[in-house]
Amino acid sequence: MPALESSALSTLSSSVAVPAYDRSGLTAGIVHFGVGGFHRAHQAMYLDRLMNAGKALDWAICGVGVLPGDARMKQVMDSQDCLYTLVVKNPDGTREGRVIGSIVEYLFAPEDPEAVIEKMASEAIRIVSLTVTEGGYNFHHVTGEFDAGNPDVVHDLQPGNPPRTTFGLVTEALARRRERGLAPFTVMSCDNIQGNGDVARRMFTAFANLKDPGLGAWVEENVPFPNSMVDRITPVTTDADRGAITEEFGIEDAWPVVCEPFEQWVLEDHFSLGRPPFEEAGVQLVADVEPYELMKLRLLNASHQGMCYFGYLAGYRYAHEVAQDELFAQFLLGYMDKEATPTLHPVPGIDLNAYKRTLIERFSNEHVRDTLARLCAESSDRIPKWLVPVIRINLEHGGEVQRSAAIVASWARYDEGVDEQGNPIDVVDRLKEPLMAAAARQHEDPLAFISNRDVFGDLIDSPVFVAAYTNALIDLHSKGARAALEALRT
C-alpha cells in the first residue's frame, strides 16, 4: 500500500484522480495561514481545479502554521510532499477521491518565523490568505476593538522580539516590502465572519498602528482586504475516514480531508497584484459580498447552532440525525423563514426558498457525518456573530424572536455540562469557565447565562427577548429538548 507522496502518484488506482499538471513547475504566489480541513476542501481545491486546466501555475500555496498544534500538520505535509486526498461524500453514499497538489510548501512559524516573514516579503507572493477561525482576529466581541492587551500581541509589539502572531508576521512582511519598494500583497480572509475583509483590515491596521503609526497609515491606504463568503461543510477527519480511503482508493494518507459535494465562494474582486482566474473555477466574483455572507451566516451558520445544542441534549450526536428528524427540521425552517430571512438584503441570483431547503438536504447527508460536538464548539465566538444580530434586528422592527431565543436557551442548557440522559458534555469554548459557572446558577437565577454583556450585549434589557428566552429555558429544564421544540410549532 503506497504512502501518499509525489513518487507514488503514478502508481495509484484509477479510482482516485491525481494532479494532471507538473507540480515541479509550480511557484507559490499565495501564503496561507491556517491549513486546516476547510482550506484544503475549499481554496486549495479551487486552485487545484485551475491547475488541472493548465492555469494559475504561478499561484500555488505556501501554507503556514502559527499555533503549537500545527507542528503535526508540518510533519504530515513534509512527509507527503504537501499532497493530500480530498474525498467528496455524496448523499447516495458514493465517494469521489482526488489528490490535491496546489500546496507546494508548509512553514511552521514557531520553528522559523524569519522564513515565514521572508516568504511573504518576496516579490512572488501576491496574496496572503487566512482561515484562522473567528477567534483568530483578536477583537472584542461586543466593542469590535482590537485587543492590544493580548499577551502574544504585547510580545510582538516589543522591538526585536520574533513574532508569535499572524499579525506580527504579516505586518513585519509588509514593513519589509515597504522598505524594499515592493507593492503590498492582498490580505484575503476566508473566515466565517461578517465583513471578514473589513474586520481583517481593522485588526491588521490597528496592530500596524501600534507598531509604527507611519506603517499603519501605509497599510490602511495601500493594502487591499477583499470580503468573501465561503461555504462547504468539512467535518473533522477521523480514523474511520483514513481507513476507508486506504481501503477504497489504495492510499495511506495521514491527513486526508472529507467534505460534502456543495461548494460556494463569493469573493469581492479587489486585489493589488492580480489574482488567479477564480471565476473559471466556479468562484463568484462580485462588487458587494454582504448580501451573500448575511444569507450564509444567518441561514446556514446560525441554523447549525439551532440544531446542535437541542440535538445533543436530546441524545443525537451527528448533524444528519437531527436534520432527518421532522421536528427539528421544521424548527430550523421556521427559524430561517420567520426570523432570519426578514433580516436579509436581496441576494442577486439566489432563490432563497430553494437555498433554505437545500440546507436541510445538506445537513441530512448521513455520509458526511458532521458531529454535533464540532458545531457546539466555540459558541461564544459564533452566537454573537451569527445569531445575536438576527435577534437585535427583529427586536428593533417588532419581528419574531422566539426561536432565536430558544437557540440561546439551548446553548445555556448545554453549558450545564450534562445531557438529558445524564451523560457528561465536554464543553469546548474559550469562555468555558465563566459560561459553565453561569449555566450552573440558572436554576436559581434564570437570567444568569444571558447576564454576560461581553457575549450578549444588552439583550438582557429587552423584556421581549427575556420572556422568550425564559420560557424556552423553563421548557428545556422541565420537559426536555423535544418538548421545548414542540412548544414552538406554529
C-alpha positions as CSV (number, residue, x, y, z in Angstrom):
1,M,0.0,0.0,0.0
2,P,1.7,3.2,-1.1
3,A,2.1,6.1,1.2
4,L,1.0,9.3,-0.4
5,E,3.9,11.3,-1.9
6,S,4.9,12.6,-5.3
7,S,6.7,9.4,-6.4
8,A,3.5,7.3,-5.7
9,L,1.1,9.3,-7.8
10,S,1.7,7.3,-11.0
11,T,1.0,4.0,-9.1
12,L,-2.3,5.0,-7.6
13,S,-5.6,3.3,-8.7
14,S,-7.6,5.0,-11.4
15,S,-10.4,5.3,-8.8
16,V,-8.7,8.4,-7.5
17,A,-7.8,11.4,-9.6
18,V,-4.3,12.9,-9.4
19,P,-2.8,16.2,-10.5
20,A,-2.7,16.4,-14.3
21,Y,-0.1,19.1,-14.1
22,D,3.6,19.0,-13.4
23,R,4.0,20.1,-9.8
24,S,7.7,20.7,-10.3
25,G,6.8,23.7,-12.5
26,L,4.5,25.4,-9.8
27,T,5.6,28.5,-8.0
28,A,4.0,29.9,-4.9
29,G,2.0,33.1,-5.3
30,I,-0.1,32.7,-2.1
31,V,0.9,32.3,1.5
32,H,-2.0,30.9,3.5
33,F,-2.3,30.9,7.3
34,G,-4.5,28.1,8.8
35,V,-4.1,25.0,6.6
36,G,-7.0,23.1,8.2
37,G,-9.6,20.9,6.6
38,F,-11.8,23.7,5.3
39,H,-8.9,25.5,3.5
40,R,-7.9,22.2,1.9
41,A,-11.5,21.4,0.8
42,H,-12.1,24.9,-0.5
43,Q,-9.4,27.4,-1.6
44,A,-6.7,24.8,-2.3
45,M,-9.3,22.7,-4.2
46,Y,-10.3,25.7,-6.4
47,L,-6.7,26.3,-7.2
48,D,-6.1,22.6,-8.0
49,R,-9.0,22.8,-10.4
50,L,-7.5,25.7,-12.2
51,M,-4.1,24.0,-12.3
52,N,-5.6,20.9,-13.8
53,A,-6.9,23.2,-16.6
54,G,-3.3,24.5,-17.2
55,K,-4.0,27.8,-15.4
56,A,-2.7,29.6,-12.2
57,L,0.5,27.6,-12.2
58,D,2.3,30.6,-10.5
59,W,-0.4,30.8,-7.8
60,A,0.5,27.7,-5.8
61,I,0.1,27.9,-2.0
62,C,2.8,28.0,0.8
63,G,1.0,27.0,3.9
64,V,1.9,28.4,7.3
65,G,1.1,27.1,10.8
66,V,1.3,29.5,13.8
67,L,-0.1,27.5,16.7
68,P,1.9,24.9,18.5
69,G,-0.6,22.2,17.4
70,D,0.3,22.9,13.8
71,A,3.6,21.0,14.3
72,R,1.7,17.8,13.4
73,M,0.5,19.3,10.1
74,K,4.1,20.3,9.3
75,Q,5.2,16.7,9.8
76,V,2.4,15.3,7.6
77,M,2.8,17.9,4.8
78,D,6.6,17.4,4.7
79,S,6.3,13.6,4.6
80,Q,3.6,13.7,1.8
81,D,5.2,16.4,-0.4
82,C,2.2,18.6,0.7
83,L,-0.2,16.2,-1.1
84,Y,-3.5,15.1,0.4
85,T,-6.6,13.3,-0.6
86,L,-9.9,15.2,-0.8
87,V,-12.9,12.9,-0.6
88,V,-16.4,14.2,-1.5
89,K,-19.1,12.2,0.3
90,N,-22.3,12.2,-1.8
91,P,-25.8,11.7,-0.3
92,D,-26.2,8.4,-2.1
93,G,-23.1,7.0,-0.4
94,T,-20.7,7.2,-3.3
95,R,-17.4,8.9,-2.8
96,E,-15.1,10.8,-5.2
97,G,-11.4,11.0,-4.4
98,R,-8.9,13.4,-5.7
99,V,-5.3,14.1,-4.7
100,I,-4.8,17.8,-4.4
101,G,-1.4,19.2,-5.4
102,S,-1.9,23.0,-5.2
103,I,0.0,23.3,-1.9
104,V,3.8,23.2,-2.5
105,E,5.4,24.2,0.8
106,Y,4.5,24.3,4.5
107,L,6.3,26.5,7.0
108,F,5.9,26.3,10.8
109,A,6.3,29.8,12.2
110,P,7.2,28.9,15.8
111,E,10.2,27.0,14.4
112,D,11.4,29.6,11.9
113,P,9.4,32.9,11.9
114,E,12.1,34.5,9.8
115,A,11.4,32.1,7.0
116,V,7.7,32.9,7.1
117,I,8.3,36.6,7.0
118,E,10.8,36.5,4.2
119,K,8.5,34.3,2.2
120,M,5.8,36.9,2.4
121,A,8.2,39.7,1.7
122,S,9.4,38.1,-1.5
123,E,8.1,39.5,-4.8
124,A,6.5,36.3,-5.9
125,I,3.9,36.4,-3.1
126,R,0.9,38.5,-4.1
127,I,-1.8,37.2,-1.8
128,V,-1.7,36.3,1.9
129,S,-4.9,34.4,2.8
130,L,-6.4,33.4,6.1
131,T,-8.6,30.8,7.7
132,V,-7.7,31.4,11.3
133,T,-11.2,31.0,12.8
134,E,-13.4,33.7,14.3
135,G,-11.2,33.9,17.4
136,G,-8.0,34.5,15.4
137,Y,-8.8,38.1,14.7
138,N,-8.3,39.2,18.3
139,F,-11.2,41.6,18.6
140,H,-13.6,42.2,21.5
141,H,-16.9,40.6,20.7
142,V,-19.0,43.5,21.8
143,T,-17.0,46.6,21.0
144,G,-15.2,45.1,17.9
145,E,-12.0,46.8,19.0
146,F,-8.5,45.2,18.6
147,D,-7.3,43.5,21.9
148,A,-4.0,45.2,22.4
149,G,-3.6,43.5,25.8
150,N,-3.4,40.0,24.3
151,P,0.0,38.7,25.8
152,D,1.2,37.5,22.4
153,V,0.3,40.8,20.8
154,V,2.2,42.6,23.6
155,H,5.2,40.3,22.9
156,D,5.1,41.0,19.2
157,L,5.0,44.8,19.7
158,Q,8.3,44.8,21.7
159,P,11.2,45.8,19.4
160,G,13.4,42.9,18.5
161,N,11.0,40.1,19.5
162,P,10.4,37.4,16.9
163,P,6.7,37.5,16.0
164,R,4.4,34.9,17.5
165,T,1.1,36.0,16.0
166,T,-0.3,36.2,12.5
167,F,-0.5,40.0,13.0
168,G,3.2,40.2,13.9
169,L,4.3,38.0,11.0
170,V,2.2,39.6,8.3
171,T,2.9,43.2,9.4
172,E,6.6,42.6,9.5
173,A,6.5,41.2,6.0
174,L,4.5,44.3,4.8
175,A,7.1,46.6,6.5
176,R,9.9,44.9,4.6
177,R,8.1,45.2,1.3
178,R,7.5,48.9,2.0
179,E,11.2,49.3,2.8
180,R,12.2,47.5,-0.4
181,G,9.9,49.4,-2.6
182,L,7.6,46.4,-3.3
183,A,3.9,46.8,-3.6
184,P,1.9,45.2,-0.8
185,F,0.2,41.8,-1.2
186,T,-3.5,41.5,-0.8
187,V,-4.7,40.1,2.6
188,M,-7.7,37.8,1.8
189,S,-9.7,36.5,4.7
190,C,-11.7,33.2,4.1
191,D,-13.2,33.0,7.6
192,N,-16.9,32.9,8.6
193,I,-17.1,36.5,9.9
194,Q,-19.5,39.1,8.6
195,G,-17.4,41.6,6.6
196,N,-14.3,39.4,7.0
197,G,-12.1,41.6,4.9
198,D,-13.3,44.7,6.7
199,V,-12.6,43.0,10.1
200,A,-9.1,41.9,8.9
201,R,-8.4,45.5,7.7
202,R,-9.3,47.0,11.1
203,M,-7.3,44.4,13.1
204,F,-4.2,44.4,10.9
205,T,-4.2,48.2,10.6
206,A,-4.7,48.5,14.4
207,F,-1.7,46.3,15.0
208,A,0.4,48.1,12.5
209,N,-0.5,51.5,14.0
210,L,0.6,50.2,17.4
211,K,3.9,49.0,15.9
212,D,4.5,52.1,13.8
213,P,1.9,54.8,13.0
214,G,3.5,55.5,9.7
215,L,3.3,51.9,8.7
216,G,-0.3,51.7,9.9
217,A,-1.2,54.6,7.6
218,W,0.6,52.9,4.7
219,V,-1.3,49.6,5.3
220,E,-4.6,51.4,5.6
221,E,-4.0,53.2,2.3
222,N,-2.4,50.6,0.2
223,V,-3.3,47.0,1.3
224,P,-6.5,45.5,-0.1
225,F,-8.6,43.3,2.2
226,P,-11.4,41.8,0.0
227,N,-14.5,40.5,1.7
228,S,-15.6,37.0,0.9
229,M,-18.2,34.4,1.7
230,V,-17.1,30.7,1.8
231,D,-19.2,27.6,2.2
232,R,-18.6,23.9,2.3
233,I,-19.3,21.5,5.2
234,T,-16.0,19.9,6.1
235,P,-16.1,17.7,9.2
236,V,-13.0,16.7,11.2
237,T,-11.1,13.8,9.6
238,T,-11.5,10.6,11.6
239,D,-9.5,7.4,11.8
240,A,-12.5,5.7,10.1
241,D,-12.1,8.2,7.2
242,R,-8.4,7.3,6.9
243,G,-9.2,3.6,6.9
244,A,-12.0,4.0,4.3
245,I,-9.7,5.9,2.0
246,T,-7.0,3.3,2.3
247,E,-9.5,0.5,1.5
248,E,-11.3,2.3,-1.3
249,F,-8.6,4.2,-3.0
250,G,-5.5,2.3,-2.0
251,I,-3.7,5.3,-0.4
252,E,-2.1,5.7,3.0
253,D,-2.8,9.3,3.7
254,A,-2.0,10.6,7.2
255,W,-4.4,13.6,7.0
256,P,-7.0,13.4,4.2
257,V,-10.0,15.7,4.1
258,V,-13.6,14.7,3.7
259,C,-16.4,17.1,2.6
260,E,-19.9,17.4,1.2
261,P,-20.4,18.0,-2.6
262,F,-21.8,21.5,-2.2
263,E,-19.3,24.3,-2.6
264,Q,-19.6,28.1,-2.7
265,W,-17.2,31.0,-2.7
266,V,-18.3,34.6,-3.3
267,L,-15.4,37.0,-3.5
268,E,-15.0,40.8,-3.8
269,D,-12.8,41.5,-6.8
270,H,-10.3,43.8,-5.1
271,F,-6.7,42.8,-5.4
272,S,-3.4,44.8,-5.6
273,L,-1.2,42.4,-7.6
274,G,-3.6,40.4,-9.6
275,R,-5.2,37.1,-8.7
276,P,-5.8,33.6,-10.2
277,P,-8.8,33.4,-12.6
278,F,-11.0,32.2,-9.8
279,E,-14.2,32.8,-11.8
280,E,-13.1,30.0,-14.2
281,A,-13.1,27.6,-11.3
282,G,-16.6,28.4,-10.2
283,V,-16.0,31.3,-7.8
284,Q,-18.5,34.2,-7.9
285,L,-16.6,37.5,-8.3
286,V,-18.8,40.4,-7.1
287,A,-18.7,44.0,-6.2
288,D,-20.6,43.5,-2.9
289,V,-20.3,40.3,-0.9
290,E,-22.6,41.4,2.0
291,P,-25.9,40.1,0.8
292,Y,-24.4,36.6,0.2
293,E,-22.5,36.5,3.5
294,L,-25.5,37.6,5.6
295,M,-27.5,34.8,3.8
296,K,-24.9,32.2,4.7
297,L,-24.1,33.4,8.3
298,R,-27.8,33.8,9.3
299,L,-29.2,30.8,7.5
300,L,-26.6,28.1,7.4
301,N,-24.3,29.0,10.3
302,A,-27.0,30.1,12.7
303,S,-29.0,27.0,11.8
304,H,-26.1,24.9,12.7
305,Q,-26.4,26.5,16.2
306,G,-30.1,25.9,16.1
307,M,-29.7,22.2,15.6
308,C,-26.6,21.3,17.6
309,Y,-27.5,22.1,21.3
310,F,-31.1,20.9,21.0
311,G,-29.9,17.8,19.2
312,Y,-27.1,17.0,21.6
313,L,-29.3,17.4,24.6
314,A,-31.9,15.0,23.0
315,G,-29.3,12.3,22.5
316,Y,-28.2,12.8,18.9
317,R,-24.5,13.1,18.1
318,Y,-24.5,13.8,14.3
319,A,-26.0,16.6,12.3
320,H,-27.7,14.3,9.9
321,E,-29.6,12.6,12.7
322,V,-31.0,15.9,13.7
323,A,-31.9,17.2,10.2
324,Q,-33.6,13.9,9.4
325,D,-35.9,14.3,12.4
326,E,-39.0,16.2,11.2
327,L,-39.5,18.1,14.4
328,F,-36.0,19.5,14.3
329,A,-36.2,20.2,10.5
330,Q,-39.4,22.1,10.9
331,F,-37.9,24.2,13.7
332,L,-34.9,25.1,11.6
333,L,-37.2,26.1,8.6
334,G,-39.3,28.1,11.0
335,Y,-36.3,30.0,12.2
336,M,-35.0,30.6,8.7
337,D,-38.3,31.6,7.3
338,K,-39.7,33.8,10.1
339,E,-36.7,35.2,11.9
340,A,-33.5,35.0,9.7
341,T,-35.0,35.8,6.3
342,P,-36.6,39.1,7.3
343,T,-33.1,40.4,8.3
344,L,-31.5,39.7,4.9
345,H,-30.9,42.0,2.0
346,P,-31.9,40.9,-1.6
347,V,-29.4,38.3,-2.8
348,P,-28.8,38.6,-6.5
349,G,-29.2,35.4,-8.4
350,I,-30.3,33.3,-5.4
351,D,-33.6,31.7,-4.8
352,L,-33.8,31.9,-1.0
353,N,-36.6,29.3,-0.6
354,A,-34.6,26.8,-2.6
355,Y,-31.4,27.7,-0.7
356,K,-33.1,27.0,2.6
357,R,-34.5,23.6,1.5
358,T,-31.0,22.8,0.2
359,L,-29.6,23.5,3.6
360,I,-31.8,20.9,5.2
361,E,-30.8,18.4,2.5
362,R,-27.1,19.2,3.1
363,F,-27.5,18.8,6.8
364,S,-29.2,15.5,6.2
365,N,-26.3,13.9,4.3
366,E,-25.5,11.0,6.6
367,H,-22.3,10.1,4.8
368,V,-20.6,13.4,5.8
369,R,-21.1,12.5,9.5
370,D,-20.6,16.0,10.7
371,T,-20.6,15.8,14.5
372,L,-22.7,18.0,16.8
373,A,-19.7,18.4,19.1
374,R,-17.9,20.2,16.3
375,L,-20.9,22.5,15.8
376,C,-21.3,23.1,19.5
377,A,-17.6,24.1,20.0
378,E,-16.5,27.7,20.5
379,S,-20.1,29.0,20.7
380,S,-19.0,32.3,22.3
381,D,-17.2,33.1,19.0
382,R,-20.2,32.0,16.9
383,I,-23.5,33.0,18.5
384,P,-22.6,36.7,18.9
385,K,-21.8,37.0,15.2
386,W,-24.4,34.7,13.6
387,L,-27.5,34.8,15.8
388,V,-27.4,37.8,18.0
389,P,-27.6,40.2,15.0
390,V,-30.8,38.4,13.9
391,I,-32.3,38.9,17.4
392,R,-31.3,42.6,17.5
393,I,-32.8,43.4,14.1
394,N,-36.0,41.6,14.9
395,L,-36.4,43.3,18.3
396,E,-35.8,46.7,16.6
397,H,-38.5,46.1,14.0
398,G,-41.0,44.1,16.0
399,G,-40.2,40.8,14.4
400,E,-40.3,37.3,15.9
401,V,-37.5,36.2,18.3
402,Q,-39.0,33.1,19.9
403,R,-36.9,30.6,18.0
404,S,-33.7,32.6,18.2
405,A,-34.2,33.0,22.0
406,A,-34.8,29.2,22.2
407,I,-31.5,28.6,20.5
408,V,-29.7,30.8,23.1
409,A,-31.6,28.9,25.8
410,S,-30.5,25.6,24.4
411,W,-26.9,26.8,24.5
412,A,-27.3,27.8,28.1
413,R,-28.8,24.4,28.9
414,Y,-26.0,22.6,27.0
415,D,-23.4,24.5,29.0
416,E,-24.7,23.0,32.2
417,G,-22.4,20.1,31.1
418,V,-24.8,17.2,31.1
419,D,-27.3,16.0,28.5
420,E,-30.9,14.7,29.2
421,Q,-29.7,11.2,29.6
422,G,-27.3,12.2,32.3
423,N,-24.2,11.9,30.1
424,P,-21.4,14.4,30.6
425,I,-20.9,17.1,27.9
426,D,-17.3,18.2,27.1
427,V,-17.9,21.9,26.6
428,V,-15.2,23.4,24.2
429,D,-15.1,27.2,24.4
430,R,-12.6,29.9,25.1
431,L,-15.0,31.2,27.8
432,K,-15.8,27.7,29.1
433,E,-15.3,28.5,32.8
434,P,-17.5,31.7,33.2
435,L,-20.2,30.3,30.9
436,M,-20.5,27.0,32.7
437,A,-20.4,28.8,36.0
438,A,-23.3,31.0,34.9
439,A,-25.2,27.9,33.5
440,A,-24.8,26.2,36.9
441,R,-26.6,29.1,38.6
442,Q,-29.6,29.3,36.2
443,H,-31.9,27.1,38.2
444,E,-31.9,29.8,40.9
445,D,-31.3,32.7,38.5
446,P,-32.8,32.0,35.1
447,L,-31.0,35.1,33.6
448,A,-27.6,34.2,34.9
449,F,-26.3,33.0,31.5
450,I,-27.5,35.9,29.4
451,S,-26.2,38.4,32.0
452,N,-22.8,38.2,30.3
453,R,-22.8,41.5,28.5
454,D,-19.5,40.7,26.8
455,V,-21.3,37.9,24.9
456,F,-24.9,39.1,24.7
457,G,-24.6,42.9,25.0
458,D,-27.8,44.5,26.2
459,L,-30.2,41.6,25.2
460,I,-31.0,41.2,28.9
461,D,-32.5,44.6,28.9
462,S,-35.2,43.6,26.4
463,P,-38.4,42.3,28.0
464,V,-39.4,40.6,24.8
465,F,-36.2,38.6,24.5
466,V,-36.1,37.8,28.2
467,A,-39.6,36.5,28.2
468,A,-39.0,34.3,25.1
469,Y,-35.6,33.1,26.5
470,T,-37.0,32.3,29.9
471,N,-40.0,30.3,28.6
472,A,-37.7,28.2,26.4
473,L,-35.3,27.6,29.3
474,I,-38.1,26.6,31.6
475,D,-39.3,24.1,29.0
476,L,-35.8,22.7,28.5
477,H,-35.4,22.1,32.2
478,S,-38.9,20.8,32.9
479,K,-39.8,18.9,29.7
480,G,-36.6,18.5,27.6
481,A,-35.4,19.5,24.2
482,R,-38.1,17.8,22.1
483,A,-41.0,19.2,24.1
484,A,-39.4,22.7,24.0
485,L,-39.4,22.5,20.2
486,E,-43.0,21.2,20.2
487,A,-44.0,24.3,22.1
488,L,-42.5,26.4,19.2
489,R,-44.5,24.7,16.5
490,T,-46.8,27.1,14.6
